[in-house]
Amino acid sequence: MKVLSMIQPWASLFVLREAQYETRTWRTNYRGPLAIHTSKKIDKPVCRELAIRALLYRHGYTEENLPTGMIIAVCELKNCFKVIENNGTWAILEDGRIVSDLDYFLGDFTVGNYAWEVQDMQMLNTFIPAKGKLGLWEHALS
């Protein structure tokens, strides 16, 4: 299965559907099953921001108990849209949709970046230890 590694707390916020998009500087033509992996790195300054702390706390997470080095969820990669306009508090994707509010706050909607859209996010009952890689990589989920 294709896997995408993400830094915490972004990975958990995405899996918990606080963020509807994962933003990247690169496009993928891949569509289909996708696993979400948490890298070993935690962005601790971000975790200490009040708004992020509140979002994590809502789901029982803190900077100290975020899973790292694990595949934590599976979903279906549905679309990958280029960001064509950014107005500072909202952005427009190439399909015309507007991204604002929490979705905008939790992503990097710089013009030229890409918003990955997924569906059917399912957190795994048992997380799978794995070493991450850059880009999309393969893992035989068991």
N, C-alpha and C positions, 0 to 999 in steps of 0.2 A: 504494500500500500504506500502511496505517496505520503510524505510527512513534511510538515512545516514547523521549524523551530522558532520559538518566540521567547523574548525576554519577559521575565515577570516584572511587574504585575500585569503587563499587557496580555499575556497568554490567558491568565485566569479570567480577567475581565471580558475577554473575547469569548471564551468558552461559557462563561456564566451569562452571556448575551447582554452584558452592559454595553458592549460595543458591537454594532451590527456589521462593521467592516474591519478588515485588517488592511492597513495601508502599507504599501511597499514602494520602493523606487523602481521596481521592475515588474514587467508584465509576464504573465504565464498564459500559454494557450491551453494548458491542461484543464480539463473539467472532469469531475468525478470524485470518488471517495478520497478523503483527505484526513489524516490524523494530525492532531495538534500536540506538539512536543514543547515542554518548558526547558529552556536552556538552564545551565547552572547559574547564570548571572541573574541577579535581582537588581533592578534600578532602585536602590534604596532611597535616594532623594525624592523620587516620584512617589514611592510608597509612603513617605512622610507628609506629603501634601494632604491637607485636610479633606478635600473632595475625594481623592483616591482612597484615603484611609476609610472614609465613610462608605464608599462603594464596596470595598473589600469586607469591611465589618458586617455589612448587610448579609454577607454570605458566610460569615464565620472565619474569615481570613484576616491575618495581619502580616506584616513584613516577616515575622518570625516563622510562620507556619505555611507559607506558600510552597507548593511542591516544585522541586527543581530536578532537572535531569530525568524527566519522566514524560511518557506519552500519556496525556490525561483525557483525551477526547477524540471522537471521530465525527465527521460531518461530510457534507457533499459540497465541493467547490462548484458554484453555479455560474458566476460571472467574474470578470476582471475589467473594471472600468477606469479609464484615464480621467484624472482630475483636469478639467479644462478652464476652470475659473475659481479663484479664491477671493472672498471679500472680507477676510479677517474674522468673521464669526460664522460664516457659512460658505459652502463650496458647491460647485456644479460639476456633475460627472458627465462624461460624454454621451450618456443616454438621456440627459436632460434632468435627471433627478437632482434634487437639492439636498445636501447633507448639512444638518444644523444641530444645535443643542448638544446633548451628551455624545452623540455619534461624532460630531465635529471635534468636540473637546478631547475625545479619546483616540483620535487619529492624527496623522500628518497629511493634511490635504493640500500640500504644496502643489501648485500647478505642475503637471508632468508626472506626478506620482500616480499610483494605481490603488484603487479600492477593490479589495477582494470580497466578494459576497458569497456567503455560504448558507446552507439550509440544513435542517435536521441535525443540529448539534446535539450530541449525546456524550455526557461525561462518562468515562469508564468507571465501573464499580471498583476495579483494581487497576491502579496506575502501573505502567510498564516502564521499568528503568531502561534508558537508552541514551547513547551519546548522540548529541545533535550534530548537524552539519549545516553549512550554508546552502541556500537555495532549497529546492524540493529534493528530497532524498527518499530512498526506499527502505522499508522495514517490513519484515514478515510478522505481522501482529499475531500473537498467540493467545 
